[in-house]
C-alpha cells in the first residue's frame, strides 16, 4: 500500500524494517515544535509496534552530543528532525559498531550516506516547504504500522527530562481514539503542527507532501482544513489583542495600537462583548466573522496596505478536531507556539507529554512556560526596536549578547522583520551569547527572498565554517554556532555569500 509520500515508500519501509528488528531503540530528537512533534509521532508509532525505546532531546547535534548518544550503548538510534546534516560523524560511529542509525529528517544531508535514511531531499522533495521533520516521522510511522503486528507494550523508558510514551498516551498521541489508529493516520494532526511550526505554510497553506498528510488527517477525522482570517491567536486571544498583535499583516491604526484596535471594533456595530469581556474570534458567528474580516480588509486598503499583503489577511487554517474550542491545542499554529515555549526553556519533556495526550499537569505547565515565552519575546523585540540593527551591503544584523536568550533569538529576529528600522526585504542575522566560548547565530529570510535565490542554510554553513564553527538549516531560516569573538568575520563572509546569491 502506498504511503502519504509514495516517493519515500521504499526508504520508509527499509527504516521501519530495521526498527522492527531492533531489540530496543534510542529515539533522539530536536527540541523545537517540529522536533517535539517528530518525537511524539515516532514514540507513538514505536509503542504501537511493540518496541522498547527511550527518548532523549538535544538542542543541537554536534560531535560531542553524538558521542553521548553512542555512550548509551543502544544498537539502534532513531534520529528525528536532525541527523542528515551530521552524517559524517554519525557514520563514523556506525563504522565503529557503536550503533546503527535510522534517520527521519528533512534538513540538507551531508555527503556521507547511510543505509536507513528517510529524507525528502534525497527524492527531490523540498524539505524546507514540502515536508517537515514531523512529516518525515509520520511517513515512517505509517510504514511502521504496515510492518507491525499491532502488539501493545507498556512503552519505552525515558530520561534526560523526557517521558515514556505510555505514561501520557492513552493508546497513543493527541487525537487518538478516532478511526485510523491502526495505521497511524491519526498522527497526521501532529505532523501538521510540526510543519506549521517549521514555517512551511508557504503563502498561507501547506503544499506538496505536506498537503498529502493534511488529506490523510482530514480523512481520519483528526483535522479540519478551512479558510479564515490569517491572524495568530484566533482561539485564545480577546478580539482587541488579536488585532493589536497582528504581525502577519500590519494595518496602520490597528496593529501595535491597542486603542486603535478597540476603536475599530467599536465602530462595527456588533455586540462583541459578553459579560463585559471581549469575545474571541472562535466565539463569533460566521456572520460576525465575515463582518469583521471584510471591514479589516477595507481598512487595510484605505490605509495603503499593498494588495499582496491584503491578500495575506486570509489563509488556510488547520484545526485539530479532537481538541476543545478556545484552547491553544485546537489551532495548529497556536499548538506549535505552545510547544516552542517548552523546549526553549529546557522542558522538552513537557512538550512531549502534551503531544502524547497529557491535558492536566503537562498542559498547565506548558501554559506557564508559554506565558514566560511570550514575555521574553516581547522584551526581546523591544530590545531590537531600541537598539536597532546594523546594515551591511546585503544583510542586516544585531548582537543581543546576554539580552536575549540564545534559544529564542531566532524567533525574535523573525518577529523584528518589518518593524520600524528593520528592512523586510533584507535577510536578518542575530547573535546571542551561548557561553564564554561560543556564540549562537540565527538567520531569517522571506519567501520572496528565497524565490530570488536566498539560501540561508548555505550562508550559515559556509560562513560558520570559515570562522571555525558549524551551521545549517533551511533556505528561509537557519542557524549556526561560532567561536566567540568571530562575529565580525562571520558577518563579512555571510554578507558576501548573500550578495552572490541575490546577485
Secondary structure by P-SEA (a helix, b strand, c coil): cccccccaaaaaaaaaaaaaaccbbbbbbbccaaaaaaaaaaaaaaaaacccbbbbbbccccaaaaaaaaaccccbbbbccccccaaaaaaaaaaaccbbbbbbccccccccccccccccccccccccccccaaaaaaaaaaaaaaacccccccbbbbccccccccccccccccccccccccccccaaaaaaaaaaaacccccccccaaaaaaaaaaaaaccccccccccccccccccaaaaaaaccccccccccccaaaaaaaaaaccccccccccccccccccaaaaaaaaaaaaaaaaaacccaaaaaacbbbbbbccccccccccccaaaaaaaaaaaaaaccaaaaaaaaaccccaaaaaaaaaaaaaaaaaaaaaaaaaabbbbbcccbbbbbbccccccccaaaaaaaacccccccccbbbbbbbbccccbbbbbbbbcaaaaaacccaaaaaaaaaaaaccccccccccccccccccaaaaaaaaaaaaaaaaac
